[in-house]
């Protein structure tokens, strides 16, 4: 079992081995779930990661096509 102390500000350092196992990096969100007298820590996927794979493209765009779309969009907003 990994242990950590609570700071005066109520902060706890998550041990490196636990962060690595959960895939938690600096700035990532975590969730706490209470179940009786136990607290469970879970990594919260970022919005981008959570939505990955939801949209299926019919075909891939080339870099030139993406650049053209960006240029057109920029010209339309000015």
PDB file as gemmi writes it, atoms N, CA and C in Angstrom:
CRYST1    1.000    1.000    1.000  90.00  90.00  90.00 P 1                      
ATOM      1  N   UNK A   1       0.851  -1.176   0.000  1.00  0.00           N  
ATOM      2  CA  UNK A   1       0.000   0.000   0.000  1.00  0.00           C  
ATOM      3  C   UNK A   1       0.896   1.239   0.000  1.00  0.00           C  
ATOM      4  N   UNK A   2       0.557   2.206  -0.850  1.00  0.00           N  
ATOM      5  CA  UNK A   2       1.260   3.488  -0.922  1.00  0.00           C  
ATOM      6  C   UNK A   2       0.622   4.447   0.077  1.00  0.00           C  
ATOM      7  N   UNK A   3       1.422   5.276   0.731  1.00  0.00           N  
ATOM      8  CA  UNK A   3       0.878   6.266   1.654  1.00  0.00           C  
ATOM      9  C   UNK A   3       1.417   7.642   1.313  1.00  0.00           C  
ATOM     10  N   UNK A   4       0.699   8.665   1.779  1.00  0.00           N  
ATOM     11  CA  UNK A   4       1.080  10.054   1.574  1.00  0.00           C  
ATOM     12  C   UNK A   4       0.479  10.858   2.713  1.00  0.00           C  
ATOM     13  N   UNK A   5       1.081  12.014   3.024  1.00  0.00           N  
ATOM     14  CA  UNK A   5       0.578  12.874   4.099  1.00  0.00           C  
ATOM     15  C   UNK A   5      -0.267  13.999   3.528  1.00  0.00           C  
ATOM     16  N   UNK A   6      -1.198  14.495   4.336  1.00  0.00           N  
ATOM     17  CA  UNK A   6      -2.034  15.622   3.945  1.00  0.00           C  
ATOM     18  C   UNK A   6      -1.330  16.907   4.399  1.00  0.00           C  
ATOM     19  N   UNK A   7      -1.187  17.871   3.475  1.00  0.00           N  
ATOM     20  CA  UNK A   7      -0.540  19.145   3.805  1.00  0.00           C  
ATOM     21  C   UNK A   7      -1.507  20.048   4.563  1.00  0.00           C  
ATOM     22  N   UNK A   8      -1.017  21.186   5.033  1.00  0.00           N  
ATOM     23  CA  UNK A   8      -1.867  22.155   5.737  1.00  0.00           C  
ATOM     24  C   UNK A   8      -2.992  22.664   4.848  1.00  0.00           C  
ATOM     25  N   UNK A   9      -2.779  22.655   3.534  1.00  0.00           N  
ATOM     26  CA  UNK A   9      -3.795  23.117   2.591  1.00  0.00           C  
ATOM     27  C   UNK A   9      -4.740  21.998   2.160  1.00  0.00           C  
ATOM     28  N   UNK A  10      -4.584  20.815   2.759  1.00  0.00           N  
ATOM     29  CA  UNK A  10      -5.447  19.692   2.399  1.00  0.00           C  
ATOM     30  C   UNK A  10      -4.998  18.970   1.147  1.00  0.00           C  
ATOM     31  N   UNK A  11      -3.780  19.231   0.699  1.00  0.00           N  
ATOM     32  CA  UNK A  11      -3.270  18.598  -0.516  1.00  0.00           C  
ATOM     33  C   UNK A  11      -2.551  17.297  -0.191  1.00  0.00           C  
ATOM     34  N   UNK A  12      -2.668  16.352  -1.129  1.00  0.00           N  
ATOM     35  CA  UNK A  12      -2.006  15.062  -0.995  1.00  0.00           C  
ATOM     36  C   UNK A  12      -1.225  14.806  -2.273  1.00  0.00           C  
ATOM     37  N   UNK A  13      -0.003  14.339  -2.137  1.00  0.00           N  
ATOM     38  CA  UNK A  13       0.802  13.977  -3.304  1.00  0.00           C  
ATOM     39  C   UNK A  13       0.467  12.541  -3.687  1.00  0.00           C  
ATOM     40  N   UNK A  14       0.122  12.343  -4.949  1.00  0.00           N  
ATOM     41  CA  UNK A  14      -0.146  10.993  -5.446  1.00  0.00           C  
ATOM     42  C   UNK A  14       1.211  10.376  -5.784  1.00  0.00           C  
ATOM     43  N   UNK A  15       1.543   9.247  -5.179  1.00  0.00           N  
ATOM     44  CA  UNK A  15       2.841   8.631  -5.450  1.00  0.00           C  
ATOM     45  C   UNK A  15       3.065   8.389  -6.942  1.00  0.00           C  
ATOM     46  N   UNK A  16       4.305   8.525  -7.370  1.00  0.00           N  
ATOM     47  CA  UNK A  16       4.655   8.397  -8.792  1.00  0.00           C  
ATOM     48  C   UNK A  16       4.193   7.074  -9.385  1.00  0.00           C  
ATOM     49  N   UNK A  17       4.334   5.989  -8.640  1.00  0.00           N  
ATOM     50  CA  UNK A  17       3.931   4.679  -9.168  1.00  0.00           C  
ATOM     51  C   UNK A  17       2.425   4.619  -9.417  1.00  0.00           C  
ATOM     52  N   UNK A  18       1.640   5.283  -8.570  1.00  0.00           N  
ATOM     53  CA  UNK A  18       0.184   5.316  -8.748  1.00  0.00           C  
ATOM     54  C   UNK A  18      -0.166   6.191  -9.948  1.00  0.00           C  
ATOM     55  N   UNK A  19       0.479   7.367 -10.062  1.00  0.00           N  
ATOM     56  CA  UNK A  19       0.237   8.243 -11.227  1.00  0.00           C  
ATOM     57  C   UNK A  19       0.561   7.516 -12.520  1.00  0.00           C  
ATOM     58  N   UNK A  20       1.661   6.784 -12.512  1.00  0.00           N  
ATOM     59  CA  UNK A  20       2.058   6.062 -13.720  1.00  0.00           C  
ATOM     60  C   UNK A  20       1.029   4.986 -14.069  1.00  0.00           C  
ATOM     61  N   UNK A  21       0.591   4.237 -13.076  1.00  0.00           N  
ATOM     62  CA  UNK A  21      -0.382   3.165 -13.317  1.00  0.00           C  
ATOM     63  C   UNK A  21      -1.711   3.710 -13.821  1.00  0.00           C  
ATOM     64  N   UNK A  22      -2.128   4.889 -13.322  1.00  0.00           N  
ATOM     65  CA  UNK A  22      -3.395   5.490 -13.745  1.00  0.00           C  
ATOM     66  C   UNK A  22      -3.242   6.376 -14.979  1.00  0.00           C  
ATOM     67  N   UNK A  23      -2.008   6.627 -15.384  1.00  0.00           N  
ATOM     68  CA  UNK A  23      -1.766   7.497 -16.543  1.00  0.00           C  
ATOM     69  C   UNK A  23      -2.054   8.948 -16.243  1.00  0.00           C  
ATOM     70  N   UNK A  24      -1.803   9.371 -15.009  1.00  0.00           N  
ATOM     71  CA  UNK A  24      -2.074  10.748 -14.586  1.00  0.00           C  
ATOM     72  C   UNK A  24      -0.804  11.586 -14.745  1.00  0.00           C  
ATOM     73  N   UNK A  25      -0.949  12.742 -15.395  1.00  0.00           N  
ATOM     74  CA  UNK A  25       0.159  13.676 -15.589  1.00  0.00           C  
ATOM     75  C   UNK A  25      -0.192  15.014 -14.957  1.00  0.00           C  
ATOM     76  N   UNK A  26       0.793  15.897 -14.870  1.00  0.00           N  
ATOM     77  CA  UNK A  26       0.579  17.238 -14.339  1.00  0.00           C  
ATOM     78  C   UNK A  26      -0.567  17.924 -15.078  1.00  0.00           C  
ATOM     79  N   UNK A  27      -1.501  18.484 -14.330  1.00  0.00           N  
ATOM     80  CA  UNK A  27      -2.626  19.206 -14.924  1.00  0.00           C  
ATOM     81  C   UNK A  27      -3.838  18.336 -15.220  1.00  0.00           C  
ATOM     82  N   UNK A  28      -3.705  17.023 -15.135  1.00  0.00           N  
ATOM     83  CA  UNK A  28      -4.841  16.135 -15.394  1.00  0.00           C  
ATOM     84  C   UNK A  28      -5.867  16.242 -14.268  1.00  0.00           C  
ATOM     85  N   UNK A  29      -7.108  15.976 -14.597  1.00  0.00           N  
ATOM     86  CA  UNK A  29      -8.179  15.975 -13.600  1.00  0.00           C  
ATOM     87  C   UNK A  29      -8.323  14.579 -13.000  1.00  0.00           C  
ATOM     88  N   UNK A  30      -8.675  14.533 -11.732  1.00  0.00           N  
ATOM     89  CA  UNK A  30      -8.953  13.263 -11.054  1.00  0.00           C  
ATOM     90  C   UNK A  30     -10.302  13.372 -10.366  1.00  0.00           C  
ATOM     91  N   UNK A  31     -10.945  12.245 -10.148  1.00  0.00           N  
ATOM     92  CA  UNK A  31     -12.241  12.207  -9.472  1.00  0.00           C  
ATOM     93  C   UNK A  31     -12.103  11.376  -8.206  1.00  0.00           C  
ATOM     94  N   UNK A  32     -12.853  11.766  -7.187  1.00  0.00           N  
ATOM     95  CA  UNK A  32     -12.883  11.038  -5.922  1.00  0.00           C  
ATOM     96  C   UNK A  32     -14.268  10.451  -5.742  1.00  0.00           C  
ATOM     97  N   UNK A  33     -14.332   9.155  -5.480  1.00  0.00           N  
ATOM     98  CA  UNK A  33     -15.605   8.497  -5.228  1.00  0.00           C  
ATOM     99  C   UNK A  33     -15.582   7.930  -3.818  1.00  0.00           C  
ATOM    100  N   UNK A  34     -16.620   8.237  -3.055  1.00  0.00           N  
ATOM    101  CA  UNK A  34     -16.743   7.748  -1.686  1.00  0.00           C  
ATOM    102  C   UNK A  34     -17.611   6.495  -1.685  1.00  0.00           C  
ATOM    103  N   UNK A  35     -17.167   5.500  -0.951  1.00  0.00           N  
ATOM    104  CA  UNK A  35     -17.945   4.282  -0.777  1.00  0.00           C  
ATOM    105  C   UNK A  35     -17.722   3.839   0.669  1.00  0.00           C  
ATOM    106  N   UNK A  36     -18.658   4.210   1.519  1.00  0.00           N  
ATOM    107  CA  UNK A  36     -18.489   3.939   2.948  1.00  0.00           C  
ATOM    108  C   UNK A  36     -17.336   4.759   3.493  1.00  0.00           C  
ATOM    109  N   UNK A  37     -16.374   4.084   4.114  1.00  0.00           N  
ATOM    110  CA  UNK A  37     -15.212   4.805   4.643  1.00  0.00           C  
ATOM    111  C   UNK A  37     -14.019   4.738   3.698  1.00  0.00           C  
ATOM    112  N   UNK A  38     -14.266   4.382   2.447  1.00  0.00           N  
ATOM    113  CA  UNK A  38     -13.199   4.295   1.434  1.00  0.00           C  
ATOM    114  C   UNK A  38     -13.354   5.402   0.402  1.00  0.00           C  
ATOM    115  N   UNK A  39     -12.218   5.869  -0.085  1.00  0.00           N  
ATOM    116  CA  UNK A  39     -12.193   6.872  -1.147  1.00  0.00           C  
ATOM    117  C   UNK A  39     -11.456   6.256  -2.327  1.00  0.00           C  
ATOM    118  N   UNK A  40     -12.065   6.343  -3.498  1.00  0.00           N  
ATOM    119  CA  UNK A  40     -11.448   5.834  -4.716  1.00  0.00           C  
ATOM    120  C   UNK A  40     -11.041   7.008  -5.590  1.00  0.00           C  
ATOM    121  N   UNK A  41      -9.840   6.931  -6.119  1.00  0.00           N  
ATOM    122  CA  UNK A  41      -9.298   7.966  -7.002  1.00  0.00           C  
ATOM    123  C   UNK A  41      -9.328   7.432  -8.423  1.00  0.00           C  
ATOM    124  N   UNK A  42      -9.891   8.224  -9.335  1.00  0.00           N  
ATOM    125  CA  UNK A  42      -9.954   7.814 -10.734  1.00  0.00           C  
ATOM    126  C   UNK A  42      -9.437   8.939 -11.612  1.00  0.00           C  
ATOM    127  N   UNK A  43      -8.739   8.575 -12.679  1.00  0.00           N  
ATOM    128  CA  UNK A  43      -8.306   9.552 -13.669  1.00  0.00           C  
ATOM    129  C   UNK A  43      -9.524   9.947 -14.500  1.00  0.00           C  
ATOM    130  N   UNK A  44      -9.675  11.235 -14.779  1.00  0.00           N  
ATOM    131  CA  UNK A  44     -10.781  11.736 -15.593  1.00  0.00           C  
ATOM    132  C   UNK A  44     -10.220  12.043 -16.976  1.00  0.00           C  
ATOM    133  N   UNK A  45     -10.721  11.371 -18.014  1.00  0.00           N  
ATOM    134  CA  UNK A  45     -10.189  11.640 -19.353  1.00  0.00           C  
ATOM    135  C   UNK A  45     -10.492  13.074 -19.787  1.00  0.00           C  
ATOM    136  N   UNK A  46      -9.553  13.653 -20.515  1.00  0.00           N  
ATOM    137  CA  UNK A  46      -9.774  15.011 -21.017  1.00  0.00           C  
ATOM    138  C   UNK A  46     -10.874  14.980 -22.072  1.00  0.00           C  
ATOM    139  N   UNK A  47     -11.419  16.134 -22.399  1.00  0.00           N  
ATOM    140  CA  UNK A  47     -12.505  16.221 -23.380  1.00  0.00           C  
ATOM    141  C   UNK A  47     -12.078  15.633 -24.714  1.00  0.00           C  
ATOM    142  N   UNK A  48     -10.864  15.932 -25.131  1.00  0.00           N  
ATOM    143  CA  UNK A  48     -10.377  15.409 -26.417  1.00  0.00           C  
ATOM    144  C   UNK A  48     -10.296  13.883 -26.359  1.00  0.00           C  
ATOM    145  N   UNK A  49      -9.703  13.353 -25.314  1.00  0.00           N  
ATOM    146  CA  UNK A  49      -9.580  11.903 -25.197  1.00  0.00           C  
ATOM    147  C   UNK A  49     -10.943  11.236 -25.095  1.00  0.00           C  
ATOM    148  N   UNK A  50     -11.872  11.860 -24.383  1.00  0.00           N  
ATOM    149  CA  UNK A  50     -13.196  11.274 -24.206  1.00  0.00           C  
ATOM    150  C   UNK A  50     -13.959  11.206 -25.514  1.00  0.00           C  
ATOM    151  N   UNK A  51     -13.719  12.158 -26.414  1.00  0.00           N  
ATOM    152  CA  UNK A  51     -14.463  12.187 -27.669  1.00  0.00           C  
ATOM    153  C   UNK A  51     -13.717  11.502 -28.811  1.00  0.00           C  
ATOM    154  N   UNK A  52     -12.515  11.010 -28.553  1.00  0.00           N  
ATOM    155  CA  UNK A  52     -11.735  10.362 -29.605  1.00  0.00           C  
ATOM    156  C   UNK A  52     -12.501   9.174 -30.179  1.00  0.00           C  
ATOM    157  N   UNK A  53     -12.600   9.126 -31.498  1.00  0.00           N  
ATOM    158  CA  UNK A  53     -13.241   8.008 -32.161  1.00  0.00           C  
ATOM    159  C   UNK A  53     -14.744   8.145 -32.337  1.00  0.00           C  
ATOM    160  N   UNK A  54     -15.341   9.235 -31.839  1.00  0.00           N  
ATOM    161  CA  UNK A  54     -16.791   9.389 -31.971  1.00  0.00           C  
ATOM    162  C   UNK A  54     -17.197   9.756 -33.393  1.00  0.00           C  
ATOM    163  N   UNK A  55     -16.326  10.477 -34.098  1.00  0.00           N  
ATOM    164  CA  UNK A  55     -16.639  10.923 -35.453  1.00  0.00           C  
ATOM    165  C   UNK A  55     -15.801  10.124 -36.440  1.00  0.00           C  
ATOM    166  N   UNK A  56     -16.467   9.534 -37.390  1.00  0.00           N  
ATOM    167  CA  UNK A  56     -15.771   8.754 -38.405  1.00  0.00           C  
ATOM    168  C   UNK A  56     -15.713   9.562 -39.704  1.00  0.00           C  
ATOM    169  N   UNK A  57     -14.519   9.734 -40.225  1.00  0.00           N  
ATOM    170  CA  UNK A  57     -14.339  10.460 -41.481  1.00  0.00           C  
ATOM    171  C   UNK A  57     -14.586   9.519 -42.648  1.00  0.00           C  
ATOM    172  N   UNK A  58     -15.198  10.066 -43.694  1.00  0.00           N  
ATOM    173  CA  UNK A  58     -15.403   9.257 -44.895  1.00  0.00           C  
ATOM    174  C   UNK A  58     -14.095   9.096 -45.650  1.00  0.00           C  
ATOM    175  N   UNK A  59     -13.252  10.131 -45.548  1.00  0.00           N  
ATOM    176  CA  UNK A  59     -11.932  10.066 -46.177  1.00  0.00           C  
ATOM    177  C   UNK A  59     -11.004  11.010 -45.439  1.00  0.00           C  
ATOM    178  N   UNK A  60      -9.727  10.846 -45.617  1.00  0.00           N  
ATOM    179  CA  UNK A  60      -8.743  11.725 -44.988  1.00  0.00           C  
ATOM    180  C   UNK A  60      -8.524  12.953 -45.852  1.00  0.00           C  
ATOM    181  N   UNK A  61      -8.245  14.073 -45.213  1.00  0.00           N  
ATOM    182  CA  UNK A  61      -7.926  15.297 -45.944  1.00  0.00           C  
ATOM    183  C   UNK A  61      -6.411  15.426 -46.040  1.00  0.00           C  
ATOM    184  N   UNK A  62      -5.949  15.965 -47.154  1.00  0.00           N  
ATOM    185  CA  UNK A  62      -4.516  16.214 -47.297  1.00  0.00           C  
ATOM    186  C   UNK A  62      -4.158  17.490 -46.554  1.00  0.00           C  
ATOM    187  N   UNK A  63      -2.887  17.704 -46.307  1.00  0.00           N  
ATOM    188  CA  UNK A  63      -2.445  18.939 -45.666  1.00  0.00           C  
ATOM    189  C   UNK A  63      -2.825  20.161 -46.497  1.00  0.00           C  
ATOM    190  N   UNK A  64      -2.731  20.028 -47.808  1.00  0.00           N  
ATOM    191  CA  UNK A  64      -3.092  21.140 -48.693  1.00  0.00           C  
ATOM    192  C   UNK A  64      -4.578  21.474 -48.556  1.00  0.00           C  
ATOM    193  N   UNK A  65      -5.427  20.456 -48.478  1.00  0.00           N  
ATOM    194  CA  UNK A  65      -6.863  20.689 -48.316  1.00  0.00           C  
ATOM    195  C   UNK A  65      -7.165  21.359 -46.976  1.00  0.00           C  
ATOM    196  N   UNK A  66      -6.457  20.942 -45.935  1.00  0.00           N  
ATOM    197  CA  UNK A  66      -6.656  21.572 -44.630  1.00  0.00           C  
ATOM    198  C   UNK A  66      -6.198  23.033 -44.648  1.00  0.00           C  
ATOM    199  N   UNK A  67      -5.043  23.289 -45.265  1.00  0.00           N  
ATOM    200  CA  UNK A  67      -4.544  24.667 -45.376  1.00  0.00           C  
ATOM    201  C   UNK A  67      -5.528  25.540 -46.149  1.00  0.00           C  
ATOM    202  N   UNK A  68      -6.078  25.011 -47.244  1.00  0.00           N  
ATOM    203  CA  UNK A  68      -7.064  25.763 -48.042  1.00  0.00           C  
ATOM    204  C   UNK A  68      -8.305  26.082 -47.210  1.00  0.00           C  
ATOM    205  N   UNK A  69      -8.793  25.115 -46.454  1.00  0.00           N  
ATOM    206  CA  UNK A  69      -9.977  25.330 -45.621  1.00  0.00           C  
ATOM    207  C   UNK A  69      -9.703  26.400 -44.563  1.00  0.00           C  
ATOM    208  N   UNK A  70      -8.523  26.377 -43.977  1.00  0.00           N  
ATOM    209  CA  UNK A  70      -8.153  27.387 -42.975  1.00  0.00           C  
ATOM    210  C   UNK A  70      -8.088  28.755 -43.614  1.00  0.00           C  
ATOM    211  N   UNK A  71      -7.482  28.847 -44.800  1.00  0.00           N  
ATOM    212  CA  UNK A  71      -7.404  30.135 -45.510  1.00  0.00           C  
ATOM    213  C   UNK A  71      -8.795  30.666 -45.840  1.00  0.00           C  
ATOM    214  N   UNK A  72      -9.660  29.787 -46.366  1.00  0.00           N  
ATOM    215  CA  UNK A  72     -11.026  30.210 -46.702  1.00  0.00           C  
ATOM    216  C   UNK A  72     -11.772  30.693 -45.488  1.00  0.00           C  
ATOM    217  N   UNK A  73     -11.640  29.987 -44.373  1.00  0.00           N  
ATOM    218  CA  UNK A  73     -12.329  30.360 -43.141  1.00  0.00           C  
ATOM    219  C   UNK A  73     -11.813  31.714 -42.633  1.00  0.00           C  
ATOM    220  N   UNK A  74     -10.484  31.901 -42.714  1.00  0.00           N  
ATOM    221  CA  UNK A  74      -9.889  33.164 -42.289  1.00  0.00           C  
ATOM    222  C   UNK A  74     -10.359  34.314 -43.158  1.00  0.00           C  
ATOM    223  N   UNK A  75     -10.485  34.099 -44.470  1.00  0.00           N  
ATOM    224  CA  UNK A  75     -10.930  35.150 -45.389  1.00  0.00           C  
ATOM    225  C   UNK A  75     -12.395  35.481 -45.151  1.00  0.00           C  
ATOM    226  N   UNK A  76     -13.185  34.511 -44.751  1.00  0.00           N  
ATOM    227  CA  UNK A  76     -14.624  34.713 -44.546  1.00  0.00           C  
ATOM    228  C   UNK A  76     -14.895  35.508 -43.272  1.00  0.00           C  
ATOM    229  N   UNK A  77     -13.970  35.481 -42.319  1.00  0.00           N  
ATOM    230  CA  UNK A  77     -14.211  36.170 -41.039  1.00  0.00           C  
ATOM    231  C   UNK A  77     -13.623  37.569 -41.000  1.00  0.00           C  
ATOM    232  N   UNK A  78     -12.883  37.957 -42.038  1.00  0.00           N  
ATOM    233  CA  UNK A  78     -12.286  39.305 -42.038  1.00  0.00           C  
ATOM    234  C   UNK A  78     -13.050  40.266 -42.899  1.00  0.00           C  
TER     235      UNK A  78                                                      
END                                                                             
